[in-house]
Amino acid sequence: MTVIRSIALFLLAAVLEIGGAWLVWQGVRGSDSSGGRGWAWIGAGIVALGAYGFVATLQADAHFGRVLAAYGGVFVAGSLAWGMVADGYRPDRYDVLGAAVCLAGVALIMYAPRGR
């Protein structure tokens, strides 16, 4: 159950961080050349980014470096997925392969058996 909880926390962290950054991006740049969508979008993004910081602390592993290093792989794969859903981005085979390598790294860093 700990692995399932950990994966759920990583997914929630990804939604909050990637979504928060996307909201700030939309607030500043918007989706077209007419400019950003405004301060409400930026504010929502800042709140989401702050919430991400707290979610990361809920991982069972007490090592900040390990948790954040592993989350980096989740961030890579999640960013590609977000781009597909929110912006119509289509990753090529190298994007997909790179994301798979990152997720394999997540599994090694977080879930490999360790003699503790």
C-alpha positions in Angstrom: 0.0 0.0 0.0 2.9 2.3 0.6 4.0 2.2 -3.1 0.4 3.0 -4.2 0.2 5.9 -1.8 3.6 7.2 -3.0 2.6 7.0 -6.6 -0.7 8.8 -5.9 1.3 11.6 -4.1 3.7 11.9 -7.0 0.7 12.2 -9.4 -0.9 14.8 -7.2 2.3 16.7 -6.9 2.7 16.6 -10.7 -0.8 18.0 -11.3 -0.2 20.8 -8.8 3.3 21.8 -10.0 2.8 21.4 -13.7 -0.8 22.8 -13.5 0.5 25.7 -11.5 3.3 26.5 -13.9 0.8 26.2 -16.8 -1.6 28.6 -15.1 1.2 31.1 -14.6 2.3 30.6 -18.2 -1.3 31.2 -19.4 -1.6 34.3 -17.1 1.5 35.9 -18.5 1.6 34.7 -22.1 -1.9 33.4 -22.8 -2.7 30.9 -25.5 -2.4 33.4 -28.4 -0.4 36.5 -29.4 -2.9 38.9 -27.7 -1.2 38.6 -24.3 -1.8 36.9 -21.1 -5.1 35.9 -19.4 -4.4 38.0 -16.3 -3.7 38.0 -12.6 -6.4 35.6 -11.6 -4.7 32.8 -13.6 -1.3 33.8 -12.2 -2.7 33.8 -8.7 -4.3 30.4 -9.1 -0.9 29.1 -10.4 0.9 30.5 -7.4 -1.6 28.7 -5.0 -1.2 25.4 -6.9 2.6 25.7 -6.8 2.5 26.4 -3.1 0.3 23.3 -2.6 2.7 21.2 -4.5 5.4 22.1 -2.0 3.3 20.7 0.8 2.3 17.5 -1.1 5.9 16.6 -1.6 6.4 16.5 2.2 3.8 13.7 2.5 6.0 11.0 1.0 6.9 8.3 3.5 10.6 8.5 2.6 12.2 11.1 4.9 15.1 12.0 2.5 14.4 15.3 0.7 17.0 14.6 -2.0 15.6 11.2 -2.8 12.0 12.3 -3.0 12.7 15.4 -5.1 15.2 13.5 -7.4 12.5 10.8 -8.1 9.8 13.4 -8.5 12.0 14.9 -11.3 11.2 11.8 -13.4 7.5 12.1 -12.7 7.7 15.8 -13.7 9.3 14.9 -17.1 6.6 12.4 -18.0 3.8 14.5 -16.5 4.9 17.5 -18.4 4.7 15.7 -21.7 1.2 14.3 -20.7 0.0 17.7 -19.7 1.2 19.2 -23.0 -0.8 16.5 -24.8 -4.0 17.2 -22.9 -3.8 20.9 -22.4 -2.0 22.1 -25.5 -2.4 19.4 -28.2 1.3 18.6 -28.1 2.2 15.3 -29.7 5.4 13.8 -28.3 7.7 11.9 -30.7 9.2 8.5 -30.0 12.3 10.1 -28.4 10.1 12.1 -26.0 8.3 8.9 -25.0 11.5 6.9 -24.7 13.0 9.7 -22.5 10.0 9.8 -20.3 10.1 6.0 -19.9 13.8 6.2 -18.9 12.9 8.9 -16.3 10.1 6.7 -14.9 12.4 3.8 -14.7 14.7 6.0 -12.7 11.8 6.9 -10.4 11.2 3.2 -9.7 14.9 2.6 -9.0 15.3 5.6 -6.7 12.1 5.2 -4.7 11.1 1.5 -4.7 14.3 -0.5 -5.0 14.8 -2.8 -2.0 17.4 -1.3 0.4 18.9 -2.8 3.5 17.9 -0.3 6.1 
